[in-house]
Amino acid sequence: MIFRDATPDDLPTIIALLDDDELSRGREDPSLPLDPRYLAALEAIQADPNQRLIVAERDGRIVGTMQLTIIPGIAFHGAWRGQIEAVRIASDLRGQGLGGIMIDWAVEQCRAHGCRLVQLMSMRDRLDAHRFYEKRGWKKSHYGFKLQIEEAR
């Protein structure tokens, strides 16, 4: 697989990957033309040196995506940490080890940046994902909380 930073041309495929998930289906809008907020978000990611929207390609096809954030911190003697979000593999390719390759690559990117730890969140109902991460040595360590804020009009 080849990993690279996403471009605006990749957005329709990325949005389709995010929407192709039983637990989050309908949360995104893959219809064309894409909502301009997607491009605005990509531009904000590209402008921040601590953010990357990654696509994974195999044989010229985008088969996965994830967002990687490098976070500075005071805790742990000023340690940096990596945050991995929105990990998706094309549904017809799940179970073939591609997710493991993606996560290993992301961890190496964090290590290269000097991160002391890497973290991610997974929905409670994603038991297969939990087993996947635990097999790779990840530990459940915290409870996560989220607050949905109504979209400004």
C-alpha positions in Angstrom: 0.0 0.0 0.0 1.0 3.6 -0.6 0.1 6.2 2.0 -0.2 9.9 1.0 -1.8 13.1 2.0 -5.3 13.5 0.6 -6.0 16.0 -2.2 -9.3 17.7 -3.0 -9.8 15.2 -5.8 -9.8 12.4 -3.2 -12.7 13.9 -1.2 -15.6 12.1 -2.9 -13.9 8.7 -2.3 -13.0 9.6 1.3 -16.6 10.7 2.1 -17.9 7.5 0.5 -15.6 5.5 2.7 -16.7 7.3 5.8 -20.4 6.7 4.8 -19.8 3.0 4.0 -20.1 1.9 7.6 -23.0 0.3 9.4 -22.7 2.5 12.5 -22.1 5.8 10.8 -24.1 5.4 7.6 -26.0 8.5 6.8 -23.9 10.8 8.9 -21.9 11.9 5.8 -23.3 13.1 2.5 -21.4 11.5 -0.4 -23.7 13.0 -3.1 -22.1 15.2 -5.7 -21.4 18.0 -5.8 -19.9 17.6 -2.3 -21.0 19.9 0.4 -18.4 22.8 0.3 -17.7 22.2 4.1 -15.7 19.1 3.2 -13.3 21.1 1.1 -13.1 23.8 3.8 -12.2 21.1 6.3 -9.5 19.6 4.1 -8.0 23.1 3.5 -7.9 23.6 7.3 -6.2 20.3 7.8 -3.7 21.0 5.1 -2.9 24.4 6.7 -2.1 22.9 10.0 1.4 21.2 10.2 0.1 18.9 13.0 -2.8 17.5 10.9 -2.9 15.0 8.1 -5.7 13.5 6.2 -4.3 10.3 4.8 -5.4 8.0 2.0 -4.1 4.5 1.5 -3.8 3.3 -2.1 -3.4 -0.2 -3.5 -3.1 -0.8 -7.2 -4.1 2.8 -7.9 -7.4 2.6 -5.9 -8.0 4.4 -2.6 -8.7 1.6 -0.2 -8.6 3.4 3.1 -8.4 6.7 4.9 -7.7 8.1 8.3 -6.9 11.4 10.0 -3.7 11.7 12.0 -3.2 14.5 14.5 0.0 15.3 16.4 -0.9 16.9 19.7 1.6 18.9 21.9 1.1 18.5 25.6 2.4 19.4 29.1 1.6 16.1 30.7 4.4 13.4 30.8 7.1 16.1 30.8 5.8 17.9 27.7 5.2 14.7 25.7 3.6 14.8 22.3 0.9 12.3 21.4 -0.7 11.1 18.2 -4.4 10.9 17.7 -5.8 8.6 15.0 -9.4 9.2 13.8 -11.9 8.2 11.2 -10.1 5.0 10.2 -11.9 3.3 7.3 -11.1 0.5 4.9 -13.2 -0.2 1.8 -15.9 -2.6 2.9 -15.1 -5.2 0.2 -11.5 -5.3 1.4 -12.1 -5.6 5.2 -10.5 -8.6 6.9 -7.5 -8.7 4.6 -5.0 -7.1 7.0 -5.1 -3.6 5.3 -6.3 -1.9 8.5 -3.3 -3.3 10.4 -0.9 -2.0 7.8 -2.6 1.4 8.1 -2.4 1.5 11.9 1.2 0.3 11.9 2.1 3.1 9.5 0.3 5.7 11.5 2.1 4.6 14.7 5.4 4.9 12.9 4.5 8.4 11.8 3.8 9.3 15.4 7.0 7.7 16.6 9.0 9.6 14.0 7.5 12.8 15.2 8.6 12.0 18.8 5.2 11.1 20.2 5.3 9.3 23.5 1.9 7.6 22.9 -0.8 7.2 20.3 -4.5 7.2 21.1 -7.7 6.7 19.3 -11.4 6.3 20.2 -13.7 3.6 19.0 -17.5 3.5 19.4 -18.6 1.1 22.2 -20.5 -1.0 19.7 -17.5 -1.7 17.5 -16.5 -5.0 19.2 -14.7 -6.3 16.1 -12.6 -3.1 16.1 -11.9 -3.4 19.8 -10.6 -7.0 19.3 -8.5 -5.7 16.3 -6.8 -3.0 18.4 -6.3 -5.3 21.4 -4.6 -7.9 19.2 -2.2 -5.2 18.2 -1.3 -4.4 21.8 -3.6 -1.4 22.3 -5.1 -1.1 25.8 -8.5 0.2 26.9 -7.4 2.9 29.3 -10.1 5.7 29.6 -13.7 6.4 29.3 -14.5 8.8 26.4 -17.1 11.5 26.6 -18.5 13.6 23.8 -20.8 16.6 23.7 -22.6 17.2 20.4 -22.9 20.9 19.8 -25.7 22.0 17.6 -24.5 23.3 14.2 -24.4 27.1 13.9 -26.8 28.4 11.3 
